[in-house]
Amino acid sequence: MQPAQDDVLTISQTFEQLLIKDTIQVELIPEKKGLFLKHVEYQVISQRYKISVYRRYSDFDVFHEVLLQKFAYRVVPALPPKRMLKGGRFLWRRRALIRFINLVARHPLFSEDELVKTFLTYSGSDVQTKLRDTCKKTGDEFMTNRIATQAKEYLPADIQAQFSTSRELIKNIHNSFQRLRDRAEKMAERSMENSTDLVQFGRELSALGSDASVLPSLASSQSSWGTLRQSLKSLSEEFAVLSDKAAQQGRREQDDVVEKLNFFLDLLQSYRDLCERHEKGVLHEHQKALHKYSMMKRQMMSATVQPKEQASVEQLESRIVQQESAIQTMELRNYFSLFCLHQETQLIFTYLPITANILGAFVNSQVQGHREMGDVWNELQPKLGCLFGSNNGLKPPI
């Protein structure tokens, strides 16, 4: 590998440095009526550029398209599908768009590119045309990167082995994080279900206490039920508070834990997509070109053995020269693709400290949730004594 004054193969930025590049909010704007159909707009607010712009889903779609055109050898996160079957699809899509745009804006290369700046700051009437024009002016990364044609010189000798090992490791990490996300989602769902159950429990107590039926004489003489049921009505307020705390806990688990897991999963999935593009794209095309070249060479050998018209031989020679040039370009692109893959693999490992952030958010959400719920339960305990007297159900007689 050729030594260099600055190691162009290495990503030097830390996880913390990537996070502070930009933080982008995406807010859902109420539906607007078009000529025939309603459409949804999003307000995109960049902390870095101190500006907000309005974008439709189709703008995100074109932005994603030109990013893939220019940076085919990089981890470009996927967009959420336009049509979704999930309930609350606009909220779900908004969350996915937030993850997408923040991953893009924090990428070491994308963050300084004109395409990203245009998407985040351009306030003209047709951002899609602006994005396409910007992409056409520069071409793809292979055409603009100063070391693209020398990428082979910077690669380690065992690059293929490193790639295979890293790919398998990242695949396993991806699978593990998917399972963690699934469990975290279930916990958030249970918190929301707990919220529903608590408020319903309070309503049932209130309904029980609101029953004004006259007690029969055989029960009224010794039973305290008439007094007890009057006290039950007031308990619905405490259970409403408990329900609200449980709902807050569910939202914290969703926003602080599940979304962080989804954020990293989006990055991991985009890496796996990149690996497939490398194998099915430039590598496959290179192999096809080599096969075509070998066929041409065989035809040329046949032509020298069996005399043919001079014009057809010259045409074949010209095609062989063109194919050799195409193969050379594909070889250069293949090495540049490996070069980019090596850098993007480093990016994945640079993001791995997000695990500590996720665990910290998880623990904090549980501590806060249990403390808040515990406070309400503790406030409820003496109230039961006041309402029902010493026999409040907490210490039943043996």
N, C-alpha and C positions, 0 to 999 in steps of 0.2 A: 504494500500500500504506500502510495506516495506521501511523504511527510508534508505537512502544511503549517504555515505560521499560525493560522487559526484552524482548529479542527472542525471543518465544515460538516462532518458527519455527526457530530455530537450536539444534542439539544442541551443547552446550558441552563435553561430556565427551570426554576423550582415550581412545585405545585402552588405555593403561595404567590409566586410571581405571575403565574397563569391566571389565578383567580382575580387578581387586582387589575388585569388588563381592561376589563369592562364588566359592568353588571347591567343587564338589559331587562326592563320590565315590558311585558306585553299585556295590555288591558283590552278587554272585550268592549267594543262600542255597540250600542243597541242597533238592531237590524234597521237597514235603510231599504226603502222600496225603490227598486229599479224600474225600468220600463215594463218588464214582464215579471221578473223574479226579485225576491228579496235577497240581499247579500249582507254579509257580516264584515265589519271592518275592525282592525286592531290598531290600537295606539302603541307604537314601539318607541320606548324611551331609553336612550343611551346615556349612561352616567358619564362615559368618557367624553362624548361629544356635546353633552349638555343640550340635547335637542330631542324633540319628539316628532315623529312622522306617522302618517296613517297608511296602513297597508291592508290589502285584501289577501285572502288565501292564495289567489292566483299570482300575486306578487311574490309571495314566499316560494311558490312553485317555480317561477321563472328564475328566481335567485338561486334556488337549489340546482336547477338545470345548468346555469352558466358556471356555477361553482364546480360541478362535475366535469364540465367541458374543459375548464381551465386547470383543475387540480384532480385529474383522473387518477393520479398516483398517491393521493392523500386520503386521510379519513374524513370523508364528507358525511355528516350525520344524515340519516333519512328523515324525510318529512312525515308527519302523520297523514294517513289517507284522507282524501277529500270527503268521502262518504264513510260514515262510521255507524255501526249498529248499537254502540254502547249508549246507555242512558246518560243524559247530561253531556252530550257529545261536544258541545261548544266549550264547556269547561275542560273536558278531557283534551280537546285539541289545543286549547290555549296553553295548557300545561306543557304539552309536547312541543309547541312552538317556542315556548320560553327555553326549554332545554336545548332545542336545536340552535336557536340564535345565540345563546350564551356559549355553547360549545364552539360554534364558528368564531365568535368574537374573541374567544380566549385562545384560539389556536395560534401557535407562534408565527406561522406564515400568513394565514388568512387575516389575522388581526391588523396587519399592515398593508393589506391589499386594497386597491382602489374599488373593487367590486363590493367589499364589505362596507367601506366608507360610503359609497353611493347608496347602498340599501338603507343604511342607518341615518343618512343625512339629507338625501335628495328629496326635495319637497315639490318637484315639478308635477305636471299632470300625468305623465306617462313614464313611470319608473321602469317598467318592463323594457321599453325601447332603449332607455338609457343604459340599463344593465347589459342588454345584448350588444349595443354599440361599443360599450367599454370592453366587453370580452373580445369582440372582433378585432379591435385595435391592437391588442397585445398577443393574441394567440394563446396556446396552452403553455403550461409551465416548462415543458421541455424546450420550447422555443425561446423562453425568456430567462431561464436560469443560467447563470454564467458558467456553471461547472457541469451542465447537463451532459455534454459530449465527453467529459473527462471523468464521469462518475465511477467508471470501472477502477480507476487508479486509486480511489479513496476507499474502496470496499475491502473488507478483510477477506483473506483467502477462503475461509470456511463460511462464507456468507449464506450459502444454501443450507448448511447444517444449522447455523444459528437461526435462520428463518423458520425452519421446520420445528426446532425445539421451542422457540418463542411462540409460534402459532399454537402448538399443542398446549403449552402452559396457559396462554391467554384464553384458549377455548375452555379449559377447566375452570379458570377464574370466572369466566362468563357464566358457566353453568351453576357455579356455587352462588354467585350474586343473584342469579335468577331465583334460586330457591330461597335465599334470604328475602328478596323482594316479595315473593309470594307469601311468606310467613308474616312479613310486616303488614302486607295488605289485609290479611285475615285478622290481625290484631286491631287494625284501624276499623275494620268492618264490625268487629265484636264490640268495640267501644261505642260505635254509633248504634248498634243493636241494644247495648246496655242502656244508652240514653233513652231510646224508645221504650224499653221495658220499665225504666224507672219512672218516667212521666206517666205511663199507663198505670203503674202500680199506685201512684199518688191519686190518679183520677178514680181508680176503683175504691180507694179508701174514702175519697170525698163523696163518691156516690153512696157508699155504705153509710157514711155519717149523715147524709142528706135524707135518708129514709125516715120520714116522719110518721110511720105507721104506729098506731097505738099498741102498746104491749098488752098481751092478754093478762088477766088478773093472776094467773098461776105463775107468771114470770115477773110481774112488776113488784111484788112484795119484797123479794129478796135479791133480785138481780140489779146490778149496777149498769146494765147495758144501756139504759136510757141516757145516762150521763156519759158513758164511754163513747157512744156513737156521735154525740155532739162534738167531742174532742177530735174525732177522726178527720173532720172536715178541714181543720186548720193544717193538718200534716201535708196536704197536697202541695203547699208552697215549698216546703223543704224538699220534697221529692222533685219538684220542678227545678229547684236549684241544683240538686244532684244530677238531674238529667242534663242540665246545661253544662255542668262540669264534665260529664262523660262525653258530651258532644265536642266540647273544646279539646278534650284529650284525643278523640278520634281525628279531629282536624290537625292537631299537632303531629300525630303519628303519620298522617298522610302527607302533610306539607314538609315536615322536618326530616322524616325518615324515608318514607316511600319515594318521595320525589327525588331525594338525593341518590337513592339506589337506582331509580329510573335514569337519572342523569348519567351516572357511570355506565349503566347498561347500554344506553344509547351509544356511548363512545365505544364500548367493547363490541357492540354489534356492527358499528361502522368499520371497525378494524377487520372484522371477519369478512364483511362485504368487500373491503379493499383487497384482502388476500384472494378472494374469488375473482375479482376484476383482474388481478395480476395473472392468475393462472389461466383464466378463460379469455382474457383480452390480449395483452401484448405478448405474453409467452406463447399462447396458442397461435396468434398471427405470425409470430416469428417461426414457429415450427411449420406452419402451412407454407410460408415463403420459402423455407429451406427445401421442402418437398417439391414445390413448384420449380425451384432452381435445379434440383437434381433431375427432374423430368426433362427440362430444357437441355441440360448437358447431355443426356442420353440421346435426345433428338439430334443434337449437334454431332455427336459421335456417329450416329447412323447416317447423317448427311455426308460426312466425310468418306464413309465406306461406300455408300450408294450415291453416285453423282446426281445432284439436283440442280435446278436453275439457280444461277448466281444470285438473283434478286431475293429468292426465298431464303437462301443461306445468309445473306446480309441482314435480312429482317430478323432472322433467328438470333444472329449475333447481337443485333441492336437490343432485342428483347432480353437477352442474357445480361448485357451490360446494365440495362435498366433494373433488372431483377437483383443484380449484385449490389447496386446502389440502394435499392429498397431493403435488402437484407442487412446491409451495413447500418442503415438508419434504424431498423427494427432492433438490431443488436444493441445499438446505443440506447434506444428507448428501454430495452429490457434491463440493461444495467442501471439506467436512471430510475426505473421502477423499483429495482432492488434497493437502490440508494435511498429512495423515499420511504420504502417499507421499513428499512432499518431505522430511519428517523421516527417514523410513526410508531414503531414498536417501543422506542424509548419514550415517546409521548404517553403511551399506555402505562408504562411503569412509573412515569413521573406523576401520573394521576392516582396511583395506588394509595398514597396517604389519605385519600378521601375516605378510606375505611375508618380511620380514627375519627374523622368528622361525623360520619354516619353513626358510629357507636356512641360518640359523645351526645349527639342529638337524641338518640334512642334512650340513653340513660337519663338525660335531662328531662325528656318528655314524661318518662315513667315517674321520676321523682316528683316533678311538679304536679302531675295528674293525681298521684296517690296522696300527696300532701293536701291538695285542694279538696279532694273527695273526703279525706280523713277529717279535715277541719269541719266540713258540713256534718258528717256523721257524729263527730264529737259534740257539736252544738245541738244536735238532735237528741242526744242521749239524756241530758238533764231536762230537756223539754218534756220528754215522755214521763219523767218523774212528776213534773208539775201537773201534767194533764191527767195522769192516771193514778197518782199517788205512789206509795211505796211499792205496790205490786205492779210494776211497769213492764213486766215481761222479761226484764233483763236477768233477774235472779228468781226463777220460778221455785216455789216451795217443793221440797222433796216429798 
